[in-house]
Amino acid sequence: MSKKNFCIDEENMSEKGLLKQFKPHNRAIYSVCVTPDLKNLITGSIDRTVKVWQLQNGDLVHELKGHEEEVNCVNISPDGQKIISGSEDETLKLWSIDSGKVLRNLEDHKGGIFSACFSYDNKYVISGAEDKAVRIWDWNAKKTVYSLTEHETGINSVVISPNGRIIASADQKCIKLWKWRQSESYLTIEGHQFAVNSLDFSPKGDILISGSMDKTIRIWDVISGKELKRFEGHNGSINCIDISDDAKYIASASGDNFVKIWNIAKGEEVNSFKHGTYVQSTSFLPGTHIIAAADHHGYVKIWDPLDECLSLESILNPQEEQKTIISEEQKAKTTVFISYATIDSRKFDIPRISKLLTSTYSDISEVLYWEENMLDDILVYMNDNIGRADVLIVFCSENSLKSDAVRNEWMVGYKMKKLIIPVFEKEADIPPLLTTKLGVQYTPKDFKGFVQRLYQLINKKIKAKK
C-alpha cells in the first residue's frame, strides 16, 4: 500500500466549520463518497483515476487505474465492499475496496457515463449515460437486465429508492420515475427551467430531491409529482445534492464555489462554505451531519455545518463522544415483512399500508413485501429478507390459505421465532398454528384506524421482546 498522505495542515484550517482538508488529486474531482463505516473516502477525477483513502489521516489505500478517460461518478455498495465508477470512456468498472482489483467491466453504454448506483440488495447496478439510456445491470452476470429508453437527451443523474421499488433519472429537460422492472415511466416531472444535474431520495423514499442548472433545489412527491418545496440561494449551477440520513438536511455543491446546507422542515439555508473554485460533488458522512465536498482544484474539504463537534476525530473514534452521530433514538429501528397472497394486493392495499407505516411512524425503518414485477423469484426474496425482519405480518384470507408461497413465508418466520401478527377479515382464515398469535382485524372502511392499530401491536410486541 502506498504511504502517500493527502492531509493538508494550513493556516486557513482555522476557518469556521472546516474540520480537515485533503488534496488527493492534482486535477478536478468530479465525484466523492464515503464508506458506511466512515473509514474511507472514494474520489473520481478528471485524471482518470479512482482513489480510496483514509478519512482520518489521509493515507492512500488504493489508486485504481484502468479508465481511459475522466471518471465522472463513483459510488459505494450498501455493504461497503464494492465501488462502481463510470467514465467518459463509456465503461463502468466494479472494484473491490479490500483488494483494489477490478471485479467486472460493464460495457453496453454508447456514451460517457455520468451517474451510477447500486440497488439496496447489492445485486444490481443502475447507470445513466450520454446515450440517453438508463441501464440496470446484473453485475455478477456482467450483463444488462433491461434498459429504460424514454429520455430524449443524455442522463445526468440516476438514483434508486431505499426500498428498491422506484428508479428516478434526470436529463437536460426533465425527471422520470420508473417502477422497478417496468420499462415505461409512470411519472414525468418538468418543473426545472434547465438541466437537472443531481437527484436523491429521502431515506423513506416518499420524496425526491433535485438540483439543477437553474440554481434551485426542489422537493417532489414521488406519487403525484407535485413540487413540495423549493430552495433558492446559489448563484451558480447546482452540481450535486445529498440528503442526511435523518432526512433533516440537504447539502448542495455549486458552480458558485459554495457548499450550502438547508433545513428541510424550515425550508431555509442553515450555513454555507466557500471553496476556492467550482464545487462539483458533496456527500454527508453516513449517520452524521458532516459534509465532504470536492472541487475542481483537486481538494476535498470536510465541513461541520451545524457546529456540532470540535474535531473530525471525535466522530471517527467510537470511544469518544460523538455529538454529530445521529442517535439510535433518532434512527428508525423496526423492519417489517408482509406476507400475503399476491391476488389480494389490491384488496388489502399492501403498498398503501407500507407507505403509511414508514411515513407515519419514525421507528418503522422498512416494510418489505414481494411484488410480481420484481426481478427476484418469490422464494429468493423470502430467503433474502425474512431473516432481517423484526416482525412478520401475515394477511390471512381464503387465497392465502391456498398459497404455498404464503405458507412457506410464515412457516419460515415461525421456525425462526419471528414476531408474527395475523391480519384477518374472518378468524376462520387464520392458519391453525397462528391462532394463538395476537392479531388485528382488517377494517377497510377505517383504513387509517386499522394501520394505527397494526402499528400499536407491532410496537407492543417489540417492547415485550426487549
C-alpha positions as CSV (number, residue, x, y, z in Angstrom):
1,M,0.0,0.0,0.0
2,S,1.3,3.5,-0.8
3,K,2.3,5.7,2.1
4,K,1.2,8.8,0.3
5,N,-0.7,11.1,2.5
6,F,-3.2,13.7,1.3
7,C,-3.9,15.6,4.5
8,I,-3.1,19.3,4.5
9,D,-2.4,21.4,7.5
10,E,-2.6,25.1,6.6
11,E,-3.2,28.4,8.4
12,N,-6.7,28.6,7.0
13,M,-7.7,25.4,8.9
14,S,-8.9,27.9,11.4
15,E,-11.7,28.8,9.0
16,K,-15.1,28.4,10.7
17,G,-16.6,25.0,10.1
18,L,-13.6,23.5,8.3
19,L,-12.5,20.3,10.1
20,K,-10.0,19.0,7.7
21,Q,-8.9,19.3,4.1
22,F,-7.1,16.9,1.7
23,K,-5.7,17.1,-1.9
24,P,-5.9,13.6,-3.3
25,H,-5.8,14.7,-7.0
26,N,-4.0,17.5,-8.9
27,R,-6.9,17.9,-11.2
28,A,-10.7,18.3,-10.8
29,I,-12.6,15.8,-8.7
30,Y,-16.0,15.0,-10.2
31,S,-17.4,12.7,-7.5
32,V,-16.8,11.9,-3.8
33,C,-18.5,9.4,-1.5
34,V,-17.8,7.9,2.0
35,T,-17.9,4.3,3.1
36,P,-20.6,3.3,5.6
37,D,-18.0,2.6,8.3
38,L,-16.6,6.1,7.9
39,K,-13.1,4.8,7.3
40,N,-12.5,5.7,3.7
41,L,-13.3,8.3,1.1
42,I,-13.6,7.5,-2.6
43,T,-12.8,10.1,-5.2
44,G,-13.1,10.0,-9.0
45,S,-11.2,12.5,-11.1
46,I,-10.6,14.0,-14.5
47,D,-7.1,12.5,-14.1
48,R,-8.8,9.1,-15.0
49,T,-8.2,7.6,-11.6
50,V,-10.3,6.5,-8.6
51,K,-8.7,6.8,-5.2
52,V,-9.5,5.1,-2.0
53,W,-8.0,6.9,1.0
54,Q,-8.4,7.0,4.8
55,L,-10.7,9.8,6.1
56,Q,-9.0,10.2,9.4
57,N,-5.4,10.6,8.3
58,G,-5.4,11.0,4.5
59,D,-3.3,7.9,3.8
60,L,-3.8,6.4,0.3
61,V,-5.3,2.9,0.4
62,H,-5.7,2.2,-3.3
63,E,-5.2,4.1,-6.6
64,L,-7.5,2.4,-9.1
65,K,-6.3,2.8,-12.6
66,G,-8.0,1.4,-15.7
67,H,-10.3,4.0,-17.1
68,E,-9.1,5.5,-20.4
69,E,-10.9,8.8,-19.9
70,E,-12.1,11.0,-17.0
71,V,-14.1,9.4,-14.2
72,N,-17.5,11.2,-13.9
73,C,-19.0,9.2,-11.0
74,V,-18.2,6.9,-8.1
75,N,-20.5,5.2,-5.6
76,I,-20.2,2.7,-2.8
77,S,-22.3,-0.5,-2.5
78,P,-24.6,-0.7,0.6
79,D,-22.5,-3.4,2.1
80,G,-19.4,-1.2,1.8
81,Q,-17.4,-3.8,-0.1
82,K,-17.5,-2.6,-3.7
83,I,-17.1,0.6,-5.7
84,I,-18.8,1.4,-9.0
85,S,-17.2,4.0,-11.3
86,G,-18.4,5.5,-14.5
87,S,-16.3,7.2,-17.1
88,E,-16.2,9.2,-20.4
89,D,-14.7,6.0,-21.9
90,E,-18.3,4.5,-22.0
91,T,-17.5,1.9,-19.3
92,L,-18.5,1.1,-15.8
93,K,-15.9,-0.7,-13.6
94,L,-16.7,-2.6,-10.4
95,W,-13.9,-2.6,-7.9
96,S,-13.2,-4.4,-4.6
97,I,-12.5,-2.0,-1.9
98,D,-10.4,-4.5,0.0
99,S,-8.1,-5.5,-2.8
100,G,-8.4,-2.6,-5.2
101,K,-8.9,-5.0,-8.1
102,V,-11.4,-4.8,-10.9
103,L,-14.2,-7.3,-10.4
104,R,-16.2,-6.5,-13.5
105,N,-16.2,-4.4,-16.6
106,L,-19.7,-3.3,-17.8
107,E,-19.6,-2.1,-21.4
108,D,-23.1,-1.8,-23.0
109,H,-23.3,2.1,-23.0
110,K,-22.6,4.1,-26.1
111,G,-21.6,7.3,-24.5
112,G,-20.0,8.8,-21.4
113,I,-21.5,7.6,-18.1
114,F,-22.4,10.4,-15.7
115,S,-24.2,8.5,-12.9
116,A,-24.3,5.0,-11.3
117,C,-25.5,3.5,-8.1
118,F,-26.2,0.1,-6.5
119,S,-29.6,-1.4,-5.7
120,Y,-30.1,-1.8,-1.9
121,D,-29.7,-5.6,-2.0
122,N,-26.2,-5.2,-3.7
123,K,-27.3,-7.3,-6.7
124,Y,-27.7,-4.7,-9.4
125,V,-26.1,-1.6,-10.7
126,I,-28.2,1.2,-12.2
127,S,-26.4,3.6,-14.6
128,G,-27.2,6.6,-16.7
129,A,-25.2,7.9,-19.7
130,E,-24.9,10.3,-22.6
131,D,-26.5,7.7,-24.9
132,K,-29.9,8.6,-23.3
133,A,-30.3,5.2,-21.7
134,V,-30.7,4.1,-18.1
135,R,-29.4,0.5,-17.7
136,I,-30.0,-2.0,-15.0
137,W,-27.1,-4.5,-14.7
138,D,-26.8,-7.8,-13.1
139,W,-23.2,-7.1,-12.3
140,N,-22.4,-10.7,-11.3
141,A,-23.6,-11.9,-14.8
142,K,-21.9,-8.8,-16.4
143,K,-25.0,-8.1,-18.5
144,T,-27.8,-5.5,-18.9
145,V,-31.0,-6.9,-17.4
146,Y,-33.2,-4.2,-19.0
147,S,-32.9,-0.6,-20.2
148,L,-35.1,2.5,-19.8
149,T,-35.0,4.5,-23.1
150,E,-37.7,7.2,-22.9
151,H,-35.2,10.1,-22.4
152,E,-34.6,12.4,-25.3
153,T,-31.2,13.7,-24.1
154,G,-28.3,12.3,-22.1
155,I,-28.8,11.2,-18.5
156,N,-27.2,13.4,-15.8
157,S,-28.3,11.5,-12.7
158,V,-29.9,8.2,-11.7
159,V,-30.9,7.0,-8.2
160,I,-33.0,4.2,-6.7
161,S,-35.3,4.5,-3.7
162,P,-34.3,2.9,-0.4
163,N,-36.9,0.2,-0.7
164,G,-35.7,-0.6,-4.2
165,R,-39.1,0.0,-5.9
166,I,-38.6,3.3,-7.8
167,I,-35.8,4.5,-10.1
168,A,-35.5,8.2,-10.8
169,S,-33.5,9.6,-13.7
170,A,-32.8,13.1,-14.9
171,D,-31.7,14.6,-18.2
172,Q,-31.4,18.1,-19.8
173,K,-35.2,18.6,-19.8
174,C,-37.0,16.5,-17.2
175,I,-37.1,13.9,-14.4
176,K,-38.6,10.5,-15.0
177,L,-39.8,8.0,-12.4
178,W,-40.0,4.2,-13.1
179,K,-41.3,1.3,-11.1
180,W,-38.7,-1.4,-10.7
181,R,-38.6,-3.8,-13.7
182,Q,-41.0,-1.7,-15.7
183,S,-39.8,-0.2,-18.9
184,E,-42.3,2.6,-19.1
185,S,-42.1,5.6,-16.7
186,Y,-45.1,6.2,-14.5
187,L,-44.3,9.9,-14.0
188,T,-42.5,12.8,-15.8
189,I,-41.6,15.9,-13.9
190,E,-40.8,19.1,-15.9
191,G,-40.6,21.8,-13.3
192,H,-37.0,22.9,-13.6
193,Q,-36.1,25.5,-16.2
194,F,-32.8,23.9,-17.1
195,A,-31.0,20.6,-16.8
196,V,-31.2,18.6,-13.6
197,N,-27.7,17.6,-12.5
198,S,-28.4,15.6,-9.3
199,L,-31.1,13.5,-7.6
200,D,-31.5,11.9,-4.2
201,F,-34.4,10.1,-2.5
202,S,-35.3,10.7,1.1
203,P,-34.5,7.7,3.5
204,K,-38.2,6.7,3.4
205,G,-38.4,7.0,-0.4
206,D,-41.5,9.2,-0.3
207,I,-39.9,12.3,-1.7
208,L,-37.3,13.1,-4.4
209,I,-34.8,16.0,-4.2
210,S,-33.4,17.5,-7.3
211,G,-30.6,20.1,-8.0
212,S,-30.5,21.9,-11.3
213,M,-28.6,24.3,-13.5
214,D,-31.4,26.7,-12.9
215,K,-29.8,27.3,-9.4
216,T,-32.7,25.8,-7.5
217,I,-33.2,22.7,-5.3
218,R,-36.7,21.2,-5.4
219,I,-38.5,18.6,-3.4
220,W,-41.1,16.4,-5.2
221,D,-43.8,13.9,-4.1
222,V,-42.9,10.6,-5.9
223,I,-46.6,9.6,-6.4
224,S,-48.1,12.8,-7.7
225,G,-45.0,14.7,-8.9
226,K,-46.2,17.8,-7.0
227,E,-43.5,20.2,-6.0
228,L,-43.5,20.4,-2.2
229,K,-40.6,22.9,-1.6
230,R,-38.1,25.0,-3.3
231,F,-34.7,26.3,-2.1
232,E,-33.0,29.3,-3.7
233,G,-29.8,30.9,-2.7
234,H,-27.0,29.6,-5.0
235,N,-25.6,31.9,-7.7
236,G,-24.5,29.1,-9.9
237,S,-25.5,25.7,-11.3
238,I,-26.2,23.1,-8.6
239,N,-24.0,20.2,-9.4
240,C,-24.7,17.8,-6.6
241,I,-27.2,17.4,-3.7
242,D,-27.3,14.9,-0.9
243,I,-29.8,14.3,2.0
244,S,-28.8,13.4,5.5
245,D,-29.7,10.0,6.9
246,D,-32.2,11.6,9.4
247,A,-33.8,13.4,6.5
248,K,-33.4,16.8,8.2
249,Y,-30.9,18.5,5.9
250,I,-29.8,18.8,2.3
251,A,-26.3,19.6,1.2
252,S,-25.6,21.2,-2.1
253,A,-22.5,21.8,-4.2
254,S,-22.5,24.6,-6.8
255,G,-20.6,26.3,-9.6
256,D,-20.7,29.5,-7.5
257,N,-17.8,27.9,-5.4
258,F,-20.1,27.3,-2.3
259,V,-21.4,24.3,-0.4
260,K,-24.6,25.0,1.4
261,I,-26.7,23.1,3.9
262,W,-30.5,23.5,4.1
263,N,-33.0,22.7,6.8
264,I,-35.8,20.7,5.1
265,A,-38.6,21.3,7.6
266,K,-38.0,25.1,7.8
267,G,-37.2,25.5,4.1
268,E,-34.2,27.7,4.7
269,E,-30.5,27.9,4.4
270,V,-28.6,26.9,7.5
271,N,-25.0,27.6,6.5
272,S,-22.6,28.0,3.6
273,F,-18.9,27.4,3.0
274,K,-16.7,28.8,0.2
275,H,-14.2,26.8,-1.8
276,G,-11.5,28.4,-4.0
277,T,-13.2,27.1,-7.1
278,Y,-16.2,25.3,-8.7
279,V,-17.6,22.6,-6.2
280,Q,-18.6,19.5,-8.1
281,S,-19.7,17.0,-5.5
282,T,-20.8,16.7,-1.9
283,S,-21.8,13.9,0.4
284,F,-22.9,13.6,4.1
285,L,-20.7,11.3,6.1
286,P,-23.1,8.3,6.8
287,G,-25.1,8.8,10.0
288,T,-23.8,12.3,10.6
289,H,-24.3,15.9,9.6
290,I,-20.7,16.4,8.5
291,I,-20.1,17.1,4.8
292,A,-17.4,16.1,2.4
293,A,-17.1,18.4,-0.6
294,A,-14.8,18.1,-3.7
295,D,-13.8,20.8,-6.1
296,H,-12.0,21.5,-9.4
297,H,-8.6,22.1,-7.8
298,G,-8.5,18.5,-6.5
299,Y,-9.4,19.4,-2.9
300,V,-11.7,17.5,-0.6
301,K,-12.8,19.6,2.4
302,I,-14.7,18.3,5.4
303,W,-17.2,20.8,6.9
304,D,-19.1,20.8,10.1
305,P,-22.1,22.9,9.0
306,L,-24.0,22.8,12.3
307,D,-21.0,23.5,14.5
308,E,-21.7,20.2,16.4
309,C,-18.2,18.9,17.2
310,L,-14.7,20.1,17.9
311,S,-12.8,17.7,15.6
312,L,-13.2,15.1,12.9
313,E,-11.6,12.6,15.2
314,S,-14.5,13.0,17.7
315,I,-16.9,11.4,15.2
316,L,-14.5,8.8,13.7
317,N,-13.3,7.4,17.1
318,P,-16.1,5.4,18.6
319,Q,-14.6,5.7,22.1
320,E,-15.1,9.5,22.1
321,E,-18.3,11.4,22.5
322,Q,-19.9,11.6,19.0
323,K,-22.2,14.6,19.0
324,T,-22.7,14.6,15.3
325,I,-23.7,10.9,15.0
326,I,-27.4,10.6,14.8
327,S,-28.6,8.9,17.9
328,E,-30.1,5.5,17.9
329,E,-33.3,7.0,19.2
330,Q,-33.5,9.2,16.1
331,K,-33.0,6.3,13.7
332,A,-35.8,4.1,12.6
333,K,-35.4,0.6,14.1
334,T,-38.0,-1.9,13.1
335,T,-38.1,-3.8,9.8
336,V,-41.4,-5.4,8.8
337,F,-42.0,-8.2,6.3
338,I,-45.5,-8.5,4.9
339,S,-46.7,-11.9,3.7
340,Y,-49.8,-12.0,1.5
341,A,-51.4,-13.8,-1.5
342,T,-50.4,-11.6,-4.5
343,I,-54.0,-11.8,-5.7
344,D,-55.0,-9.9,-2.5
345,S,-52.6,-7.0,-3.1
346,R,-55.3,-4.6,-4.2
347,K,-57.9,-6.0,-1.8
348,F,-55.7,-5.2,1.3
349,D,-53.9,-2.3,-0.5
350,I,-50.5,-3.6,0.6
351,P,-48.5,-0.6,-1.0
352,R,-50.6,1.9,0.9
353,I,-50.1,0.1,4.2
354,S,-46.4,0.0,3.6
355,K,-46.3,3.7,2.8
356,L,-48.4,4.7,5.9
357,L,-46.3,2.6,8.3
358,T,-43.0,4.1,7.1
359,S,-44.2,7.7,6.6
360,T,-46.2,8.0,9.8
361,Y,-44.1,6.1,12.3
362,S,-40.4,7.0,12.6
363,D,-39.4,3.8,14.2
364,I,-40.5,1.7,11.2
365,S,-37.4,1.7,9.0
366,E,-38.6,-0.5,6.2
367,V,-41.6,-2.6,5.1
368,L,-40.6,-5.5,2.8
369,Y,-43.0,-7.4,0.6
370,W,-42.6,-9.2,-2.7
371,E,-44.3,-7.9,-5.8
372,E,-44.9,-9.6,-9.1
373,N,-42.8,-7.1,-11.1
374,M,-39.7,-7.8,-9.0
375,L,-36.7,-9.5,-10.6
376,D,-36.2,-11.9,-7.8
377,D,-38.2,-15.1,-7.5
378,I,-40.5,-15.0,-4.5
379,L,-38.6,-17.8,-2.7
380,V,-35.3,-16.0,-3.3
381,Y,-36.8,-12.8,-2.0
382,M,-38.2,-14.6,1.1
383,N,-34.8,-16.2,1.8
384,D,-33.0,-12.8,1.5
385,N,-35.4,-10.8,3.6
386,I,-37.4,-12.6,6.3
387,G,-34.2,-13.2,8.3
388,R,-33.6,-9.5,8.7
389,A,-37.2,-8.6,9.5
390,D,-38.2,-8.0,13.1
391,V,-41.9,-8.5,12.6
392,L,-43.8,-10.7,10.1
393,I,-47.3,-9.6,9.2
394,V,-49.4,-12.4,7.7
395,F,-52.5,-11.3,5.7
396,C,-54.9,-14.2,6.2
397,S,-57.6,-14.9,3.6
398,E,-59.1,-17.8,1.6
399,N,-56.5,-17.1,-1.1
400,S,-53.6,-17.1,1.4
401,L,-54.7,-20.4,2.8
402,K,-54.3,-21.9,-0.7
403,S,-51.0,-20.2,-1.4
404,D,-47.8,-22.3,-1.0
405,A,-45.7,-19.1,-1.0
406,V,-47.6,-17.5,1.9
407,R,-47.4,-20.8,3.8
408,N,-43.7,-21.0,3.2
409,E,-43.2,-17.4,4.4
410,W,-45.0,-17.7,7.7
411,M,-43.6,-21.2,8.3
412,V,-40.1,-19.8,7.9
413,G,-40.9,-16.9,10.2
414,Y,-42.5,-19.3,12.7
415,K,-39.4,-21.6,12.8
416,M,-37.1,-18.5,13.1
417,K,-39.3,-17.4,16.1
418,K,-40.1,-14.1,14.5
419,L,-42.8,-11.8,16.0
420,I,-45.8,-12.8,13.9
421,I,-49.0,-10.7,13.6
422,P,-52.0,-12.2,11.7
423,V,-54.3,-9.7,9.9
424,F,-57.7,-11.1,9.0
425,E,-61.2,-10.2,8.0
426,K,-62.5,-13.6,9.2
427,E,-60.9,-15.5,12.0
428,A,-61.6,-18.7,10.1
429,D,-58.9,-17.7,7.6
430,I,-56.1,-17.7,10.2
431,P,-53.9,-20.8,9.8
432,P,-54.2,-23.1,12.9
433,L,-50.6,-22.6,14.1
434,L,-51.2,-18.8,14.1
435,T,-54.5,-18.7,16.0
436,T,-52.6,-18.3,19.3
437,K,-50.9,-15.1,18.0
438,L,-52.5,-11.8,18.8
439,G,-53.7,-10.3,15.6
440,V,-55.6,-7.3,14.0
441,Q,-58.8,-7.3,12.1
442,Y,-58.7,-5.6,8.8
443,T,-61.3,-2.8,8.5
444,P,-61.2,-1.2,5.0
445,K,-63.8,1.4,6.0
446,D,-61.5,2.6,8.7
447,F,-58.2,2.1,6.9
448,K,-56.1,4.6,8.8
449,G,-57.5,3.3,12.1
450,F,-56.5,-0.2,11.1
451,V,-53.0,0.9,10.3
452,Q,-52.8,2.6,13.6
453,R,-53.9,-0.5,15.5
454,L,-51.5,-2.6,13.5
455,Y,-48.6,-0.2,14.4
456,Q,-49.7,-0.3,18.1
457,L,-49.5,-4.1,18.1
458,I,-46.1,-4.0,16.4
459,N,-44.8,-1.6,19.0
460,K,-46.3,-3.7,21.8
461,K,-44.6,-6.9,20.6
462,I,-41.3,-5.2,20.0
463,K,-41.3,-3.7,23.6
464,A,-42.4,-7.0,25.1
465,K,-39.5,-8.8,23.4
466,K,-37.0,-6.3,24.8
